[in-house]
């Protein structure tokens, strides 16, 4: 009878060790994947900002929202606003094209390049 009891006791300890190791491996995998995603986002963010800067489309991430143009606005203000709107449109298209598909599908449609970058970071 002691022999069976010893086997059950050892078996129970082995099971506990197995589950502890499995839990640690799972936790380690989770931490590693989170670090990978954070590295991915940092790399993605840096590349996006570089490309938008080179293409002269970074106005959308440098300036959040401009005042609405009205009839009495100067030509300079109108041109700046037009450039800003173009920058938003093209930078959002560029960012959506370069973000991972599994993140892209869960992001809502928004009209702010800055907010889009923040959302990608939150979902990475």
C-alpha positions in Angstrom: 0.0 0.0 0.0 2.9 2.4 0.8 4.3 1.7 -2.7 1.1 2.9 -4.4 0.9 5.9 -2.1 4.6 6.8 -3.0 3.9 6.4 -6.7 0.8 8.7 -6.4 2.7 11.2 -4.4 5.6 11.3 -6.9 3.2 11.4 -9.8 1.3 14.3 -8.2 4.6 16.2 -7.7 5.6 15.6 -11.3 2.3 16.9 -12.5 2.7 20.0 -10.4 6.2 20.5 -11.7 5.0 20.0 -15.3 2.2 22.6 -14.9 4.6 25.0 -13.2 7.0 24.7 -16.1 4.2 25.0 -18.6 3.0 28.1 -16.9 6.5 29.6 -16.9 7.0 28.8 -20.5 3.7 30.3 -21.4 4.5 33.5 -19.4 7.9 33.7 -21.0 6.4 33.3 -24.4 3.9 36.0 -23.7 6.6 38.4 -22.5 8.8 37.6 -25.5 5.9 38.3 -27.9 5.1 41.5 -26.2 8.7 42.6 -26.5 8.7 41.6 -30.1 5.5 43.7 -30.7 7.0 46.7 -28.9 10.2 46.3 -31.0 8.0 46.0 -34.1 6.1 49.2 -33.2 9.2 51.2 -32.5 10.8 50.1 -35.7 7.6 50.7 -37.7 7.0 54.1 -36.1 10.6 55.2 -36.9 10.4 54.0 -40.5 7.0 55.6 -41.0 8.1 59.0 -39.6 11.3 58.8 -41.8 9.4 58.0 -45.0 6.7 60.6 -44.3 9.4 63.2 -43.7 11.3 62.3 -46.9 8.0 62.5 -48.9 7.2 65.8 -47.2 4.0 64.3 -45.8 4.8 64.6 -42.1 2.7 67.7 -41.7 -0.1 65.5 -40.6 1.9 64.1 -37.6 3.5 67.4 -36.8 0.2 69.4 -36.6 -2.9 67.9 -35.1 -5.7 70.1 -36.4 -5.6 73.4 -38.2 -8.2 76.1 -38.0 -10.9 75.7 -40.7 -10.3 77.9 -43.7 -12.9 80.6 -44.3 -13.4 83.1 -47.2 -11.2 85.8 -45.5 -8.3 83.4 -44.9 -5.1 84.4 -46.7 -3.8 82.5 -49.7 -0.9 81.3 -47.6 -3.3 79.9 -44.9 -5.4 78.2 -47.7 -2.3 76.6 -49.2 -1.0 75.4 -45.8 -4.4 73.9 -45.0 -4.6 72.2 -48.5 -1.1 70.7 -47.9 -2.1 69.6 -44.4 -5.3 67.8 -45.7 -3.2 66.1 -48.5 -0.6 65.1 -45.9 -3.3 63.5 -43.7 -4.9 61.6 -46.6 -1.6 60.3 -48.0 0.1 59.6 -44.6 -2.9 57.6 -43.4 -2.9 55.6 -46.7 0.8 54.9 -46.3 0.5 53.9 -42.6 -2.5 51.6 -43.3 -0.5 49.9 -46.2 2.5 49.3 -43.9 0.9 48.1 -40.7 0.5 44.4 -40.1 -2.8 42.9 -41.4 -3.8 41.5 -38.0 -3.6 45.0 -36.5 -5.1 46.7 -39.5 -8.4 44.8 -39.2 -9.0 45.9 -35.6 -8.2 49.6 -36.1 -11.2 51.9 -36.5 -11.3 54.3 -39.4 -10.0 57.7 -38.2 -8.9 60.9 -39.8 -5.9 61.8 -37.7 -2.4 60.5 -38.5 -1.2 61.1 -35.0 -4.1 59.2 -33.5 -3.6 56.3 -36.0 0.0 56.0 -34.8 -1.1 55.9 -31.2 -3.7 53.3 -31.9 -1.2 51.1 -33.7 1.1 51.4 -30.7 -1.7 50.5 -28.3 -2.6 47.4 -30.4 1.0 46.2 -30.8 
